[in-house]
Amino acid sequence: MTSTSAVSTLDQVMERWEPVIGLEVHGQLLTRSKMFCGCSADYIGSPPNSNTCPVCLGLPGVLPVMNRVAVEYTVRSALALNCEIPEHSKFDRKNYFYPDLPKGYQISQWDMPLSLNGHLTFTVDGEEVRCGITRVHLEEDTGTLQHAGDILQQARSSVVDLNRAGVPLMEIVGEPDLRTPAQAREYLVRLRQILVYIGVNDGNLEQGSFRCDANISLRKHGDTGLGVKVEVKNMNSFRAVHRALEFEIVRQGRLLDQGQTIAQETRGWVEAKGATISQRSKEYAHDYRYFPEPDLPPLRLSAEFVDRVRAGLPELPQQLAERLQREHGLSAYDAANLTAEREDARAFEALVAAGVPAKAAANWLMGEVARLARETHTPLQGSGLGLEGLASLVKLVEAGSINGSTAKELLEELYLAGGDPAAVVRERGLGQVSDQAELERLVDAVIAENPAAVADFQGGKEQALQRLVGGVMKATSGRADARVVTGLLRERLAR
Amino acid sequence: MSPETVGGLGARLRRGETTPAELAAQARGALQSIEDLHPVLRYTDALTERQAGRAARMLAESPERAGPLCGIPFAYKDVLCVEGVETSAGSRILEGFIPPYTGTAIQRLLDAGAVPIAVTNCDEFAMGSSNENSAFGPVGNPWDPSRVPGGSSGGSAAVVSAGAVPFSLGTDTGGSIRQPASFCGVAGFKPTYGRVSRYGLIAFASSLDQIGPFTRSVEDAAHVFTAMAGHDPRDSTTSPLPVEPVATQVARGVAGMRLGVPREYMAEGLEPGVRAAVLAALAELEKLGATLVEVSLPSTEAALSTYYIIAPAECSANLARMDGVRFGLHVDRKSLTDTYLETRGQGFGPEVKRRIMLGTYALSSGYYDAYYRQAQKVRTLIAEEFDRAFESVDALVCPTSPIVAFPKGDKSDPLSMYLCDVLTIPVNLAGLPGISIPCGLSQGLPVGLQVIGPRLGDAQVLRVAHAYEAATAWHAQMPPSSPTATGTPS
């Protein structure tokens, strides 16, 4: 049967094998300065090696000094992920040679991390998933390398940029509790959302401020042991994570079906090939020779400090979504959508506070506004129209002063340019034609001009009515209320 | 004819009898006259001139406000970074490395008006007890140029011993200030760990390293210590506690003090001449009113092996940055791995390689518990034994080294070299302050008396040492053939 299993599909593999997936996420912290020196943590766009000092260059004789804000941000993240914060923690040296690591060791945390034993719960296909979080710890980012070829050892020449070296980096180690690529993806979406909500990370996968490595192995359904795991790297989008995991499941499943063993290795996702390839990088054997960092005293976090950080946590996305459902009667779907980005939820609450009905506010934000924000790369809050402008526009619609299509056009026009929608409507006479006599006159004229359509409608062709409605809308330059016009037409033609 | 102390030179500067530039020129001349001993690696001429000018202005503005170090020439060990001055840690791998910054200890001396003259020779990356591990050649002991000055701060000890400069800076990880001070017949003080900032000190073993002075008197050691000591925001291991005013305490004498004599430090293995000199010193302290108490530090015998796990482990990481990528030696090879291997293979000397290998091994997966973790436990035990001893005594007194300066080439076996530090290493493991002061001669060579205090008991250590020094003349002894460089009759 090996001939058929060699071409097994994802579904077939998953019938025979259960994937076991654990994710490691690295998030750069949004501190002003680097982890152990005064250089800016905002390194993007600086000329190569300009955002450096003797400390982050790892020159002989320098010493690290702890960034207290980075510790606080890590604790904040850990608390948002339901972790315990031990009173005592410490930093360790993780030793390996690589040109992007100036000291020849990374200051990280080994056996006494800042936090332990958290979890994240979320829903996938209506099923609640709870993924354990082993630990959230703090370390420093490395520099960056550019070289020709896939890996450094084969490159002709390489250049090192240490602008990123020493940026505070938080590592979130997840338990191998995920069973499908969809679960893995949703875990990452939720995790990113939380980190962005609490203001510690900008969630940018493309630029690598939020990065993910995956460990994946397969086992027989019902088994409790673990298979040989493969580490997958180089995935810089949620979609890439999903695809890489699907690829690995199929690859490993086919090998296992053929009776082969899985090599424990690190593989890189190559987007262009849609495949993972084996990497021979860094060291051949991973013996990092961790030992306590003698340049930094152990850290003691008081209960008061932890309580203060806990008290400062903002409402988390899940809590916020539940509250929006409760207070504004939103559906779970709308609430989840509106809370995906904290700014959207803020905008929603501001619109409602300004007197816009909840459902209308939700529809506008998730529909037209979201589209414009995407197309113009400008969030509502930063647009010319702004929250107040949008509130005023939606209220004009709700009051029947303008119709929906006029509102959409105005939104598009004013989104970037800005302006007071009410004033524009007044100036241009865009107000809805609501004079009954005027509308009746126009309806009669359209009926007279379109005998064929009238005949069709009266002959039972319902859609012919739309042609007549369109005629009236055209005559009013779109300013009539289509529902009123439709009502009038039916009334006239029924006689 | 005895060279002048910091205090004596300072008085002359304030009376206008000499100038910082004149003292600097004398010191430079004196250092040149002992070049056959090879204690100096390079001179800091441009900085010397600038700093002498600065000191002169400070003295002119306010002779009273200018501190005791203002205008005083000094030399410093080749592991301390000073902006614009090559620092090579006695190693080929850092040859040509010019730090773009100045370390805290030296910055504080510069701010006090002290005038650097030269960078002194030392064992490569401060690893050694004879200065024979310097990539730039060994140093001769001013008392007998065929013998070693001790190490690793051999050059710094030699220049003070020869009277060329009134003080110098060294670093002490397992005895690297105290042992050469003992061998060269000068005072060498290792402060409490965390009392002097390590920022700018090229690390050998971060949890053990400490900067300290070589001087011709205990009072001078107190002056230099006071100028350097105190919390530094750039070194998180410095103590935030204020530095107690040492000067007022130092002269209080030892009458009524209880001094412990660790039984294990007086055991077999001491050269008879060393034993005799130290016993005489103990008798002198008793005569001065101190009460001698025998104490026991049973873990002493484990200290050496503990040290040779922890120090190499830390150095294996500290020296990883010497990779040929950003500074120092770079041996270009086709592949990255070969570039690493060749740069480090050619750049490091045999002792440094030995310790990197030892440390790498001790930290390796599967060996960590047996070596590093075990060593940390023993280190805690050693510190606790000292703590207990200090419950009943104010300070400990004992030999600095079981032997006197030995001939160059005499200890080619690493283990016999390591044994030189058996009496100084426990002090570093426990982070305590310790000083070595001259207390006699054996076979015509200096013997050192070591005084050890409790953590942050730096003043106590200096007080005991000063009392002994004031009652004896050993500190005034000069090497038989030395030119008393800055010498005027005193």
Interface residues (C-beta under 8 A of the other chain):
Chain A: P54 L57 G58 L59 P60 G61 V62 L63 P64 V65 M66 R93 N95 F97 P99 P102 K103 G104 Y105 L152 Q153 S158 V160 D287 R289 Y290 F291 P294 D295 L296 P297
Chain B: V79 L80 C81 T87 A89 L94 F97 P99 P100 Y101 G103 R198 Y199 G200 L201 I202 A203 A205 S206 S207 P233 R234 D235 S236 T237 A313 E314 S316 A317 L319 A320 R321 M322 D323 V325 R326 F327 S335 L336 T337 Y340 T360 L363 S364 S365 Y368 Y372
